[in-house]
């Protein structure tokens, strides 16, 4: 009988893996060389400006002439703006070893548009840790992830700023996965359009990849309307995920209204069920998140306080948050923290 090769034949699989690895290695080498070249172009420009004591206005003219000549000889890729990025690239990463080859030049162009060093460092670390594409990085910057994380527990301080800048998001406890607010602009729903909870759930499932990106690292989707049966009565958890970093189930209840005590009680019941009936021996206690349109801090404290389970309430918005407003909130919280710290030393 004549053997016929199929797409899953061992010989095809072995050669396919070899070629895919070769492509990855070539792409990585090209990326490394490109970053090295652009870094050195930036170094040459900065050193030339310093040696010749070129003023800012003359510097702009120099870059225009340089762009024109390099484009004539080497083609695209040497616009004035791109050369400015190369110059800024060297200035921001003056030690070449601090440049990560895990990121592309396009990643660095997005990062270099951020003037705040701590914020830029956070997005760089998290791009590496989470493997963000350029599009995903841009979306996280546009959605003010850095500011949202700083404000999530309502107690931003300088240590938290430095921790995010130096290490990105560290996930070691349930509170580390919480954001406030969550941003669902990818659903394309108008801000003032009323939604049923079932419609919100369907919309999130239809955009599950983007929802997983917004949830953060380590989340795996388990399913929707997961049944919980108690005393022959069926209840259903809106959305269930598993976080492989925390080794815990994450149960999400969707509310198109403000936070209510009833929602906390219901979710607490689901968490008790999962802890007793669903968890494997090596799983950690399940985590509950109530996503709602509004939450009053005092009401949330009373609704969630005293519960033995990990239950969090976070707002969600259907539009990109006002970046300037979030930055102002962070600055206000940090200022307040500094004042309290200074007063404690008096």
PADOTOR-728950 format. One record per residue (C-alpha): x, y, z. Coordinates in steps of 0.2 Angstrom, whole numbers, padded with zeros to 4 digits, always signed. Layout:
XYZ...
***
This chain:
+0000+0000+0000+0007+0017-0005+0011+0029+0009+0003+0046+0008+0009+0061+0018-0003+0071+0027-0001+0088+0035+0001+0079+0052+0014+0066+0046+0029+0065+0057+0041+0070+0043+0030+0086+0039+0029+0090+0058+0048+0089+0060+0052+0099+0045+0039+0112+0049+0046+0114+0067+0063+0116+0060+0058+0130+0047+0047+0139+0060+0062+0140+0072+0073+0146+0059+0061+0160+0054+0060+0165+0072+0079+0165+0074+0081+0175+0058+0068+0188+0064+0076+0189+0081+0093+0192+0073+0086+0205+0062+0077+0214+0076+0093+0214+0087+0103+0221+0073+0090+0234+0069+0089+0240+0087+0108+0240+0089+0110+0250+0073+0097+0263+0078+0104+0265+0095+0121+0268+0087+0114+0281+0075+0106+0290+0090+0123+0289+0099+0132+0297+0084+0119+0311+0082+0120+0315+0101+0139+0315+0101+0140+0326+0086+0128+0338+0093+0138+0339+0109+0155+0341+0101+0149+0354+0090+0139+0363+0103+0124+0363+0091+0109+0373+0097+0091+0367+0096+0086+0376+0081+0102+0371+0071+0099+0353+0078+0082+0353+0069+0090+0358+0053+0104+0345+0055+0091+0331+0057+0082+0337+0041+0098+0337+0031+0102+0320+0038+0085+0313+0034+0086+0319+0016+0103+0311+0013+0100+0294+0022+0083+0293+0013+0092+0296-0004+0105+0283-0001+0096+0270+0010+0077+0272+0006+0063+0273+0018+0065+0272+0037+0074+0288+0039+0061+0302+0041+0064+0316+0052+0053+0309+0066+0061+0292+0065+0078+0300+0067+0072+0310+0081+0066+0293+0089+0084+0286+0086+0091+0301+0095+0079+0299+0110+0082+0281+0110+0100+0283+0114+0096+0297+0126+0084+0286+0136+0094+0270+0135+0112+0277+0136+0118+0260+0142+0115+0248+0127+0113+0233+0138+0097+0240+0145+0088+0238+0128+0078+0222+0127+0078+0213+0111+0062+0205+0116+0054+0221+0110+0054+0228+0092+0058+0246+0086+0040+0249+0084+0037+0245+0103+0051+0257+0107+0044+0271+0097+0028+0269+0107+0037+0269+0123+0048+0284+0118+0032+0294+0117+0030+0293+0136+0040+0307+0144+0038+0300+0162+0052+0288+0166+0043+0278+0178+0028+0276+0167+0038+0272+0152+0048+0259+0162+0032+0251+0168+0025+0249+0150+0042+0242+0144+0043+0229+0158+0025+0224+0156+0027+0223+0137+0041+0210+0140+0032+0201+0154+0015+0199+0145+0022+0198+0127+0011+0212+0121+0011+0216+0103+0013+0234+0097-0006+0236+0095-0009+0229+0113+0004+0240+0120-0004+0255+0112-0021+0250+0118-0014+0249+0136-0006+0266+0135-0022+0273+0128-0032+0265+0142-0021+0273+0155-0017+0256+0163-0003+0263+0173-0014+0276+0182-0028+0264+0184-0017+0252+0193-0010+0265+0204-0028+0270+0209-0035+0253+0210-0033+0252+0229-0036+0270+0232-0019+0272+0241-0005+0276+0228+0012+0280+0235+0030+0282+0229+0034+0264+0234+0020+0258+0223+0026+0269+0208+0044+0263+0209+0038+0245+0211+0028+0246+0195+0042+0255+0186+0055+0242+0191+0046+0226+0190+0029+0229+0181+0014+0220+0188+0019+0208+0202+0005+0195+0205+0007+0187+0222-0010+0189+0230-0028+0191+0223-0028+0210+0225-0014+0211+0212-0025+0206+0198-0038+0220+0201-0040+0235+0191-0052+0250+0193-0060+0254+0182-0060+0241+0169-0061+0248+0151-0072+0239+0138-0070+0252+0124-0067+0237+0112-0086+0232+0114-0090+0248+0104-0106+0251+0115-0111+0270+0117-0108+0276+0134-0126+0280+0138-0134+0265+0130-0143+0254+0143-0137+0236+0142-0144+0220+0150-0132+0209+0159-0134+0195+0147-0130+0207+0132-0114+0213+0141-0109+0195+0144-0112+0190+0126-0102+0205+0120-0087+0201+0131-0087+0183+0126-0088+0188+0107-0072+0199+0111-0064+0186+0123-0046+0189+0117-0048+0208+0121-0056+0205+0137-0042+0193+0142-0030+0207+0138-0039+0219+0149-0040+0206+0164-0021+0204+0163-0008+0191+0164-0012+0173+0168-0031+0172+0164-0038+0157+0155-0057+0157+0150-0067+0143+0158-0085+0147+0152-0101+0157+0155-0116+0153+0165-0107+0140+0175-0120+0130+0185-0119+0129+0204-0132+0117+0212-0137+0119+0230-0152+0110+0238-0158+0105+0220-0159+0124+0215-0148+0129+0201-0138+0145+0201-0127+0151+0187-0110+0161+0188-0109+0174+0174-0091+0171+0169-0078+0159+0176-0059+0161+0173-0044+0152+0180-0028+0162+0184-0013+0151+0182-0001+0162+0191-0012+0163+0207-0018+0145+0204-0036+0150+0208-0053+0151+0199-0059+0168+0196-0078+0171+0197-0085+0186+0189-0102+0193+0191-0108+0206+0179-0120+0220+0185-0126+0234+0174-0131+0244+0190-0121+0250+0205-0114+0238+0218-0127+0230+0229-0125+0220+0245-0136+0206+0237-0123+0204+0223-0109+0202+0236-0119+0189+0246-0123+0179+0230-0105+0179+0224-0099+0174+0242-0110+0158+0240-0103+0154+0223-0085+0155+0230-0090+0144+0245-0096+0131+0232-0081+0132+0221-0069+0130+0236-0079+0114+0242-0084+0106+0226-0073+0112+0211-0056+0116+0218-0042+0103+0216-0031+0100+0231-0017+0111+0224-0029+0126+0219-0029+0141+0230-0046+0148+0237-0056+0155+0222-0058+0174+0219-0073+0184+0216-0075+0200+0206-0091+0210+0204-0090+0222+0189-0103+0236+0191-0106+0253+0184-0104+0262+0201-0098+0258+0218-0099+0269+0233-0084+0266+0244-0093+0266+0260-0107+0254+0253-0093+0243+0246-0084+0242+0263-0100+0236+0272-0105+0224+0258-0088+0216+0256-0081+0218+0274-0080+0203+0286-0081+0190+0272-0069+0176+0273-0068+0175+0254-0058+0186+0242-0071+0197+0234-0068+0213+0225-0079+0226+0217-0073+0236+0202-0081+0248+0190-0081+0246+0172-0083+0259+0158-0087+0258+0140-0076+0271+0134-0057+0276+0136-0055+0286+0152-0050+0304+0152-0031+0302+0153-0028+0319+0160-0041+0317+0174-0033+0300+0179-0015+0308+0180-0022+0322+0190-0030+0310+0202-0014+0300+0204-0004+0316+0207-0017+0322+0220-0016+0305+0229+0003+0305+0229+0003+0323+0235-0008+0319+0250+0003+0304+0254+0018+0315+0254+0010+0327+0265+0004+0314+0278+0022+0307+0278+0030+0324+0281+0018+0328+0295+0022+0311+0303+0040+0316+0304+0036+0333+0313
***
